[in-house]
Amino acid sequence: MSTFKHPKTAHGLSTNIVHSKPASKEGFSSLPVPVYRGSSTFFDNTAAQRATVNPLGLDYSYGLHGNPTQYTLAKKLAEIEGATYALVCPSGLTGIALVAQACLKTGDHWLIPENVYGPVQALARSLKMDYGIEFSEYDPYDAATVKATLQANTKLVWTEAPGSLTFEVPDLEAIVAFAKAHGARTGIDNTWAAGIAYKPFEHEFDYSVQALTKYQCGHADVLMGAVLSDNTNAFADVERKNRVLGLGVSPADCALVLRGLLTLPLRYTQQAESGLQVARALKDHPAVAKVLHPEFPECPGHEFYKRDFKGFASIFSLVLKPEFTDEQACAVIDKLKLFKIAYSWGGPESLGLVVNVPESRKRYLADAHGQCGPILRLAIGLEEPADLTADLMQALDKVS
Ligand SMILES: *Cc1c(COP(=O)(O)O)cnc(C)c1O
């Protein structure tokens, strides 16, 4: 039958507009996953409507709980990271909050690393104040402090590798072993590795969280997160929390992340290589005391990075010499022409910021006299590394 030939209908105009069937999908096949929209999700009959209760299945019951665009994204993320289960949620931070709230109740205790993504500290303080959920911080570079800070009521040990801002790589194997022996669940913020360079489920983690906002989206135009797991009970707890809180994501945003995934390995590797080139060039600048990048042997935890990781991200920090003031560090960033001043990373544009690092981290960054200068964080985008290096050199030269 011709695609352009349409049968007449018996209904009135408005009824027909609402009820006429869409064109047939038969014979059409293409790579992009369609944006499936829909709050009401139709059941074939009442029996089917009553039967949709399985929270871990791909049941379609109501738009908030999932549609084929969202489930396809979750499935691909699980395949990339080597997980059995995955769900997508409104942001990376939501993913971490879901894991925390799925594992912890009043009177429980969790451990977070000192160099954790900043908003997680605020989350921990809020859970403590509002729900009486206790937390302690451990030194991620000294796995023994995990053992020392574990309490009888510790139910979750959170990790991040490498740490935000200072890029120390923890001994994940030792931390997971201590937590498991204690009966606590373990989770990792695996955003830096994008699910590619580190495989948490080969190392017995219960949860991995991704900020899809970064590399998976890759184009700086979507905020989204994911929670992944290989542990049925652990995942069911997060799925339930996600459901009761009524969290949902836009299928159009899912389609953008699905498009980003097609080039994820290429962008991840290319940006990492560009970042390493820039980082290497900066090491020799007289204003720079240290470059904090896990590829460099002087980065704390380099040995664990070499043992556990199969790649690296395009984000790193510079420690300026101690004689530099915070004002001068800001001047370096302000003089950059190609770098935007912004949070986030993993997008096409290179970004730079002066960052505030907790005093506790500075003991690993100080020079022989215990001095530590200001710290700049740089996220390398898709531009030519030679242009980015030249830009950084001119900015550093001007304030040196
Ligand atoms: C950005 C980021 C997050 C949070 O992701 P959002 O989607 O911005 O909420 C969490 N962890 C790390 C390491 C990040 O870089």
The ligand as a Gaussian input file, in Angstrom:
#p B3LYP/6-31G(d) Opt

LIG

0 1
 C       30.235000      16.294000      37.963000
 C       30.515000      15.235000      38.930000
 C       29.491000      14.714000      39.702000
 C       28.081000      15.232000      39.665000
 O       27.478000      15.152000      38.429000
 P       26.239000      16.113000      38.074000
 O       25.592000      15.439000      36.921000
 O       26.831000      17.448000      37.744000
 O       25.385000      16.154000      39.300000
 C       29.805000      13.708000      40.579000
 N       31.058000      13.238000      40.683000
 C       32.064000      13.715000      39.943000
 C       33.431000      13.128000      40.097000
 C       31.834000      14.738000      39.044000
 O       32.840000      15.233000      38.329000

